[in-house]
């Protein structure tokens, strides 16, 4: 059985499932691509916070 025949046999439900799978894979790829950037931002903030001078973290947050 050809793949397109299999999809056509499933009807509209298969098209909806394929669309939802595409959205899911897009979210997965997006998360994998943005995770290193978020980790770099967390490291940058952690490096900015100086805990040795007695100030609290709240005083060092830049708004």
C-alpha positions as CSV (number, residue, x, y, z in Angstrom):
1,X,0.0,0.0,0.0
2,X,1.3,3.4,-1.0
3,X,1.8,6.0,1.8
4,X,-0.6,8.5,0.2
5,X,-3.3,5.8,-0.2
6,X,-2.9,5.0,3.5
7,X,-3.3,8.7,4.4
8,X,-6.3,9.1,2.1
9,X,-7.9,6.0,3.6
10,X,-7.6,7.6,7.1
11,X,-9.5,10.7,6.0
12,X,-9.4,14.1,7.6
13,X,-8.3,12.7,11.0
14,X,-4.9,11.6,9.5
15,X,-4.4,15.1,8.1
16,X,-5.1,16.6,11.5
17,X,-2.7,14.2,13.1
18,X,0.0,15.0,10.6
19,X,-0.5,18.7,11.2
20,X,-0.3,18.3,14.9
21,X,2.9,16.2,14.5
22,X,4.5,18.9,12.5
23,X,3.7,21.5,15.2
24,X,5.1,19.1,17.8
25,X,8.4,18.5,16.0
26,X,8.7,22.3,15.4
27,X,8.4,22.9,19.1
28,X,10.9,20.2,19.9
29,X,13.5,21.7,17.5
30,X,12.8,25.2,18.8
31,X,13.4,24.1,22.3
32,X,16.7,22.4,21.4
33,X,17.9,25.5,19.6
34,X,17.0,27.9,22.4
35,X,18.2,25.9,25.3
36,X,21.9,26.7,24.9
37,X,21.1,30.4,24.6
38,X,19.1,30.4,27.8
39,X,21.9,28.6,29.6
40,X,24.3,31.3,28.5
41,X,22.0,34.0,29.8
42,X,21.7,32.2,33.2
43,X,25.5,31.9,33.3
44,X,25.8,35.6,32.5
45,X,23.4,36.6,35.3
46,X,25.2,34.2,37.7
47,X,28.5,35.8,36.9
48,X,27.1,39.3,37.5
49,X,25.8,38.5,40.9
50,X,28.6,39.0,43.4
51,X,27.7,37.2,46.6
52,X,30.9,38.1,48.4
53,X,30.2,41.8,49.2
54,X,27.2,41.2,51.5
55,X,24.6,42.7,49.2
56,X,21.5,40.7,48.6
57,X,20.6,39.4,45.1
58,X,17.6,41.8,45.1
59,X,19.9,44.8,45.3
60,X,21.9,43.6,42.3
61,X,19.1,42.9,39.9
62,X,19.0,45.5,37.1
63,X,15.6,46.7,36.0
